[in-house]
Structure formats: C-alpha cells, structure tokens
Amino acid sequence: MKRAILRPRRQNEVSVNRKSTHQRLTNKSECSDSGTPGGDSLVKRAADTLREDILRAVPTGRLFLGSELELMSRLGVSRPTFRQAARLLQHEQLLLIKRGVNGGFFARTPSEQVITRMASVLLSTKGTTLRQVNDACGPLITEALASIARNDDPDVRRRVRIFWLEASARKLELELDAHTRARLVLDFERLIGELSGNPALMMMLNVMREIIRSQRYNYFDMNLHRTTEYLTFVEKVASAVLDGDVEICRVVCQRFFAKVSDWLPEGDREAIRAFPAN
C-alpha cells in the first residue's frame, strides 16, 4: 500500500482559505438571529441608517428609496440583515414595501393618531394619574398660548377670536350634556396645539388629550361649575392672546391650572385606565 504523500500548502492556498473562513464568519454574524449581539448590532446599524434616509426623504416628497438589492448594496448588509431592519422600520410605520411592477421600498410618514394612541396606552400601563396629566398639560398649554400671543398672523387671531366668542355664547348653554362639555376642553386644546406653530407642543398635547379620552371621564366630571370656570378661563386667556400680552397669558394659565389641581381626586382612584376609543 502506497503511503499518502503530504505536501505543504502553498502560500496562496493558505490566504484563500483564511479569506474564506473570515467571509463565513462575517456571513454567520450577519445572518444570526436577533438574540445574537453581533446580529443585533448589524440590524440596528442598518435600521438607523435607513431611518435617517427616510427622515431626509419625507420632507422632500421623494419617497422611493430603492429596490431591495440597491438598499442592501448601499447599506452593505446581507439580505437577512436587511429584512430584519426593514421589519423594524415597518413596525415604526416609516417604511412601505410594494411588491411587483413599480414596487420597491418607500418612505412614509407614520400616523399621528397611531403614535398618540400608543403613547397614551404606554402611559396608562404605567398608572399615569389625572393629576400627573394636569401637571404636564399646564406648562404645555401655557407655552402654546404664549407662542400664539406672540404671533400677529391675522388668520391665527381670527380663529382665536371665533373660539372666544363661541365660548362666551356657550356659557348660556351650560345645560349641555357631559360629553359636549368635555368636547369644549378637547377642542380648545386641539386649537391651541395647531395654532402654536410648534409640532413638538402639538404632539405632546395630542398625547395628553388621548389619555383623557381613554379615561372616558369616569373619574373626572366636567360638571356645570367646572365648565363655567373653564369657559371663563378661555375668555380671559383669549383676551390676553389677542392683546399680545404674554405675561398676562401666563398668569391666567398658572392660576387656572392650580384651580384644576384642586378638582382632582386623591389616591389610586385617579389612575387612568385604557379604554377603546369612541
């Protein structure tokens, strides 16, 4: 029997084998599931990069990002890693995937309603109380109204004046049902969020409103006395806004929200529970 002759590997063979091993390790790291630290890092980096591309694309209106192969090449990742990153952005409602002719990956703007609803649900699960909502809302509303007071845009002032006049008229109709009285509060807060010109303030006020809506007013009754006080507040603060008096606007807000704090119940009974929306 002939003995096998062992010959030393050539240098280029060693180099090729090392390169092949390195490539397999890289691919294994990329293709690892989300529980693997290496996989997590690659997926997160790809998602972060693509998210930034989306945030730059949305304001321009150029929503088409590319095909799967184009985006994989641009991000420098494998197909499994890219698809995990894409799923993350789909869950964030930032990415739209279309199949077939004229398909591809498109940037999208997430639904404001969904975002505020989820934030409301999250705060509800943390046992957020009406007092905490009031403590957060007061400074937000004060700052929004101060911004409006500094704004001399005729359309903004017209809308404030209309709401003021309507609020004054509503004081003669306080036999309105509880739901309608509650809508007065929500409508005014929605208006000042829109007119503030500050998207961050508007979003945070939307979240606060959503929390109150989910409560369905089971633990906080906008009775006739409180509705009268609220409409009086609207009249005073609208007058200050139309006069462009930021300081008076702030004082009126501070006094009113201190009064609201006295209306709130104490203890665990004020914890907000999540209810389906109307």
Disulfide bonds with the S-S distance in Angstrom:
none
